[in-house]
Amino acid sequence: MTIPGARPPAPRDLVRAGDRLSFVYVERSRISRDSNALTVTDERGTIHVPVANLGAILLGPGTTVTHQAMTIIAESGATAIWVGEEGVRYYAHGSSLARSTRLLECQAARVSNQRDRLAVARAMYEMRFPGEETSTLSMQQLRGKEGARVRRIYREQARLTGVEWSGRDYDAEAFDSGSPVNQALSAANSALYGVVHAAIVALGCAPGLGFVHTGHYRSFVYDIADLYKAEVTIPLAFRLAAETDAAAPIGRRARIGVRDQIHKGGLIGRCVADIKQLLVGDVEVDESYNADVLYLWDGADRLAAGGTNYANGEADW
């Protein structure tokens, strides 16, 4: 029987996760398809979005998406993420770019072994504390070091920008009630979470299997995003809060700022490399991790080909 409809592209035909751009945030618009591009239409008109190069598309309130639009998003390997107002709530995400569970199995094995889990957590902190020795620190000591470092970064950014800082104060139920710098931090971090989430699921990893964070369906997202906040979102939020003559809402300016920094700094490529380094170390991970191949487990570390009938002789059922 011939299956109707266009055949989805093979994984080798798609742009690799590390080579993709950052994200697009859309709200109060209609998203459709025109040939191989997305179209986004609102009262100002229509624009075309090259979805094949996107890491994620964040779908905000008031967004209507056609069946064909979702089809090309999925076929292109971009991650559709449904978010709330200003992008600060996460509701759901779409399909993954990955076709293999190789990295997922590495992640599950390492998070399930206490010694390996601590080693990964230490490696994460080493990425945040360049040049500092963390190989003998416990999780409690690592958390204390991180807490002191974050407070120091906030104080330093407040001093550099002249923005008053009295601590992180975020209420998901009342975004506008926060100070400008807290609003900017919330919006910027949410955008960063969306991009990191897209990179994680594009590699086939589990957003919920965290090493430092745990018990939440996005624990690994928070683990990886924390690697970049001191470089990306915290300085950006204080800089935006210091701008007194800006006309656009600070949440929108924060998202645009994160998008620009991600593109300029190649953050998605770094994110992909960091995830692989944390999960498999210096072992080379070739592109076969994304091959569209199904195996059967054959005991121990052995695999058997899928799609094969292994019955000996005539089956009695």
C-alpha positions in Angstrom: 0.0 0.0 0.0 1.3 3.5 -0.9 1.3 5.8 2.1 -0.2 9.2 1.1 1.6 12.4 1.8 5.1 13.7 1.4 7.9 11.5 2.9 9.6 13.2 5.9 13.3 14.1 5.3 16.0 11.7 6.5 18.0 12.8 9.5 21.1 13.3 7.4 19.2 15.9 5.4 18.5 18.1 8.4 20.6 20.8 9.9 22.6 19.5 12.9 21.5 20.8 16.4 24.8 22.5 17.0 24.6 24.5 13.7 21.1 25.9 14.3 20.1 29.4 15.1 18.5 30.3 18.4 14.7 30.7 18.7 11.6 32.7 17.6 8.9 33.8 20.0 5.4 34.2 18.5 2.2 35.4 20.2 -1.2 36.6 19.0 -0.5 35.4 15.5 -1.5 32.8 12.9 1.3 30.4 11.9 0.9 28.7 8.5 3.1 27.1 5.8 4.2 28.5 2.5 6.2 25.8 0.6 9.2 25.0 2.9 8.9 28.1 5.2 6.7 29.1 8.1 4.6 32.2 7.7 3.7 34.3 10.8 0.7 36.7 10.3 -0.6 39.3 12.6 -2.2 42.8 12.2 1.1 44.1 10.9 1.4 41.7 8.0 3.1 38.4 7.2 6.8 37.3 7.5 8.5 34.1 6.4 10.6 32.1 8.9 13.3 29.7 7.8 12.3 26.9 10.2 15.0 24.5 9.0 17.6 26.6 10.8 15.8 27.1 14.0 16.5 25.5 17.3 13.1 26.3 18.8 9.9 28.2 18.1 8.2 29.4 21.3 4.4 29.6 20.9 2.9 32.2 23.2 -0.7 33.1 24.0 -3.1 33.8 21.1 -1.2 31.7 18.7 -3.0 29.6 16.1 -1.0 27.0 14.2 -2.1 25.1 11.2 -1.6 21.3 10.6 0.8 22.0 7.8 2.8 24.4 9.9 3.3 21.8 12.7 4.2 19.3 10.0 7.1 21.4 8.7 8.3 22.3 12.2 8.5 18.6 13.1 10.0 17.5 9.8 12.7 20.3 10.1 13.8 19.1 13.5 12.9 22.4 15.3 11.3 22.0 18.7 7.9 23.6 19.2 7.5 24.8 22.8 4.2 26.1 24.1 4.8 28.9 26.6 2.8 31.5 28.6 2.7 35.2 28.5 6.1 36.8 28.1 7.5 33.3 27.6 7.9 32.8 31.4 5.7 29.6 31.7 6.5 26.3 30.0 3.6 24.0 29.0 4.7 21.4 26.5 7.1 20.7 23.7 7.0 18.9 20.4 9.1 16.2 18.7 12.8 15.7 18.9 15.4 15.9 16.1 17.2 12.8 17.5 16.5 9.3 16.1 18.7 7.4 18.5 18.7 6.9 22.3 22.5 6.6 22.6 23.0 9.8 24.5 19.8 9.2 26.5 21.2 5.8 27.6 24.4 7.5 28.7 22.5 10.1 30.6 20.3 7.5 32.3 23.3 5.3 33.3 25.3 8.3 34.7 22.4 9.8 36.7 21.6 6.3 38.1 25.1 5.8 39.5 25.9 7.9 42.6 29.6 8.2 41.8 29.0 9.1 38.1 26.3 11.5 39.0 28.6 13.4 41.4 31.4 13.4 38.8 29.0 15.0 36.3 27.9 17.6 38.9 31.5 18.4 39.6 32.2 18.8 35.9 29.3 21.2 35.6 30.7 23.3 38.4 34.2 23.2 36.9 32.6 24.8 33.8 31.3 27.6 36.0 34.4 28.0 38.1 37.3 28.0 35.6 40.6 27.3 37.2 39.0 26.3 40.6 39.5 22.8 42.1 36.2 21.0 42.6 37.3 17.3 42.3 37.1 16.7 46.1 34.0 18.8 46.9 30.7 17.3 48.1 27.4 18.4 46.6 26.8 20.5 49.7 30.1 22.3 49.2 29.5 22.8 45.5 26.1 24.4 46.3 27.6 26.7 48.8 30.3 27.8 46.4 27.7 28.4 43.6 25.5 30.4 45.9 28.4 32.7 47.0 29.4 33.1 43.3 25.9 34.0 42.1 25.5 36.6 44.9 28.9 38.1 44.0 27.9 38.3 40.3 24.6 40.1 41.2 26.4 42.6 43.4 29.0 43.3 40.7 26.4 43.8 38.0 24.5 46.2 40.3 27.7 48.2 40.9 28.6 48.3 37.2 25.1 49.4 36.0 23.9 51.4 39.0 20.7 49.3 39.2 19.4 48.8 42.7 19.5 45.1 43.7 17.7 43.7 46.8 17.6 40.0 45.7 15.9 37.7 43.3 12.1 38.2 43.5 10.0 36.4 41.0 6.3 35.7 41.0 5.1 33.6 38.1 1.5 34.7 38.8 2.3 38.4 38.6 5.1 39.1 36.1 4.6 42.9 36.2 4.9 43.1 39.9 8.6 42.5 39.9 11.3 45.2 39.6 12.6 45.8 36.1 15.7 43.8 36.6 13.7 40.9 38.0 11.3 41.0 35.1 14.3 41.0 32.7 15.9 38.1 34.5 12.6 36.1 34.3 12.1 36.7 30.6 15.7 36.2 29.7 16.0 33.0 31.7 12.8 31.6 30.2 14.1 32.2 26.7 17.4 30.6 27.6 15.5 27.6 29.1 13.6 27.2 25.8 16.8 27.1 23.7 18.6 24.7 26.1 15.5 22.5 26.2 15.5 22.4 22.4 19.2 21.4 22.3 18.6 18.7 24.9 15.6 17.0 23.2 17.3 17.5 19.8 20.1 15.3 21.0 17.6 12.7 22.3 18.3 13.4 26.0 15.7 13.6 28.8 14.9 17.1 30.1 13.9 15.6 33.4 17.0 13.6 34.3 19.1 16.2 36.0 22.4 15.8 37.9 22.3 18.9 40.2 18.6 19.6 39.9 16.2 16.7 40.5 12.5 15.9 40.8 11.3 18.2 38.1 10.5 17.4 34.5 13.0 20.1 33.3 15.8 19.3 35.9 18.4 18.8 33.2 17.4 22.0 31.4 18.1 23.9 34.6 21.4 22.1 35.0 22.6 23.1 31.5 21.1 26.6 31.5 23.0 27.4 34.7 26.2 27.0 32.8 25.5 30.2 30.9 23.5 32.5 33.1 26.5 34.4 34.4 27.6 35.1 30.9 24.3 35.7 29.1 21.2 36.5 31.1 22.4 38.2 34.3 24.6 40.9 32.6 21.9 41.4 30.0 19.1 41.9 32.6 21.0 44.5 34.6 22.0 46.3 31.4 18.4 46.5 30.2 17.1 47.6 33.6 19.6 50.5 33.5 18.1 51.8 30.2 15.7 54.5 31.2 14.6 55.7 27.7 13.6 52.4 26.2 10.1 52.2 24.7 9.7 48.5 24.2 8.6 46.3 27.2 11.5 44.9 29.1 10.4 41.3 28.6 10.5 41.7 24.9 13.9 43.4 25.0 15.2 40.6 27.2 14.1 37.9 24.7 15.7 39.8 21.8 18.9 40.3 23.8 19.1 36.6 24.6 18.4 35.7 20.9 21.2 38.0 19.7 23.7 36.8 22.2 22.9 33.2 21.5 23.4 33.8 17.8 26.6 35.9 18.2 28.2 33.6 20.7 27.2 30.3 19.0 25.6 29.2 22.2 23.6 26.3 20.8 26.8 24.7 19.4 28.5 25.2 22.8 25.4 23.7 24.5 25.5 20.6 22.3 29.3 20.2 22.9 28.9 20.7 26.7 26.1 18.1 26.9 28.2 15.5 25.0 31.3 16.3 27.1 29.3 15.9 30.4 27.7 12.6 29.3 30.4 10.8 27.4 33.6 12.8 28.2 36.3 12.8 25.6 34.8 9.8 23.8 34.1 10.8 20.2 30.4 10.9 19.4 30.0 10.7 15.7 26.8 11.5 13.8 25.6 7.9 13.9 24.0 8.8 17.2 21.3 10.4 15.0 20.9 7.5 12.7 17.3 6.3 12.1 18.0 2.7 13.1 16.0 0.3 15.4 17.8 -2.5 17.2 16.7 -5.2 19.6 18.6 -5.7 22.9 20.5 -9.0 22.8 21.7 -9.2 26.4 24.8 -7.5 28.0 26.1 -4.9 25.6 25.0 -6.8 22.4 22.5 -5.6 19.9 20.5 -7.5 17.2 18.9 -6.1 14.1 15.3 -5.0 14.3 12.6 -5.9 11.7 13.7 -9.5 11.7 11.7 -12.6 12.7 14.0 -14.7 15.0 11.6 -17.7 15.4 13.2 -21.1 14.8 10.9 -23.3 12.6 7.2 -22.9 12.2 5.5 -20.7 14.8 2.5 -22.1 16.6 0.6 -18.9 16.9 
